[in-house]
Amino acid sequence: APLGSIPELPARSCREITASEGKNTASNKYWLDPSGTGKAVLVYCVEGWQKCGRIMRGKIGATMETWLEEENNLDKWQDRLSAKDRRRRIAPTIRFPQSLWIKRGYSYLSAPDLHSDIDITIFMDAPSNPDVSLDDDSTASKYHNLYSFVYVFYEGFTAVFTNLGKNGTEGPNSVGSHYTGQDHDGQVTVSSGIQLWTVPHTGEYRIETIGALGGYSEDSVINGGRGARMIGNFMLTKDEIIRILVGQRGERSNSYKNAASGGGGTFVVRGEKPLIIAGGGGGVAKMTEQHSGCDASINTTGNAGYNSPFLSGGSNGNGGQTDKPHSGGGGGGFNSNGEDSQQSHGGGKGGKGFLKGGKGGAYWGGFGGGGGSRFIGEIPGGGGGYSGGSGGANKNISCGGGGGSFNNGTNQQNECCYNAAGHGKVIITFLH
């Protein structure tokens, strides 16, 4: 294979590629290992003067390095950019002009070791003298030739996983065009409602999961129980498959509008082991104010709902309980299903556990283990999650318990009562 054409055969520099190919490499993509560490990165090679602002896309990295040629000696200087004040912090004795062009160098398509949230705002002017790349002050004019300018470029990989337009007890059948043009375009397939994401780069990722909102009866003043938000950092390996189930909000019957089902939990799973899970909210009936038991929990145990003293949420990854003859369905957990109501004439069914497929319970439980409400209303279902919330009690004012959550990441940020708007979501950001 030609030098730089595959990651297993990287070049050390764009000059090395030019020498090996004997042609202009402008705007071509190559694999380089400039530091010789064994970590190849995909870059654009640049030949000739080109404006930095035009060849870059997305966001610039937190570090950029320049090699300046002074009497055939290469000096390495580091220019750090402050995310806080967006000012350039320059190495001592070297002052770069406000305008700087690339003569020869490369820009990263992806940078496994660098990340920044600084937008590119500085556009460069052409140098008046192509042989002098720095300004003419006394400390910089002796550097007569810009040897190689490395503008570290991180494409800002962020993948947002949604319910793919699907509602109800079952998950989506395909990605369709929902992710077209996004960072994870082409990386996701769907199997039985669960999205299968192929990790594009080895490194650390920030994963944010949001559980779905529980359903609510027509005569409730508030929306359903709120889904949790869980955030953590995780090391992932290129080409491994991560399973993602995005919880769907609890629904209610079009005919019987006086109760609603539980919202689905949102799951991110490696193999058979959970990485991070955000519980879904419980369904509510005739509620006039928020109660903590209706919302998802940031703890692993599901909540018991409101006005249901004899019920409890699931624990240790299991589904939520019910007062079997007189309750809505329990929310599904990671391992097992929520309990069913044993009431005849349309009692609520428990949501399925993640390892059981994650289907919402009848009736109208949200995909992700949301427990179903009674067919003729009045009794709400529990939320799905790591451990399911309890089914709602047969009381005039009640709710199903919110689902429990799970976080095995570092740098955690966990919030119990975040999603009051609808379906769940997963946001994955490549850090370094």
URNORBEL-V847103 format. One record per helix or strand. SS is the DSSP state (H for helix, E for strand). FROM is the first residue (numbers start at 1). TO is the last residue. If there is no record, write none. Layout:
BEGIN
{{SS FROM TO} {SS FROM TO}}
END
This chain:
BEGIN
{{H 7 9} {E 11 11} {H 14 21} {E 28 32} {E 41 51} {H 52 55} {E 59 60} {E 63 70} {E 73 81} {E 88 89} {E 101 108} {E 118 119} {E 145 151} {E 153 154} {E 158 161} {E 172 172} {E 188 191} {E 193 198} {E 203 210} {E 216 216} {E 227 236} {E 241 245} {E 266 270} {E 273 278} {E 284 285} {H 292 294} {E 306 306} {E 327 327} {H 354 356} {E 393 393} {E 398 399} {E 406 407} {E 410 419} {E 425 430}}
END
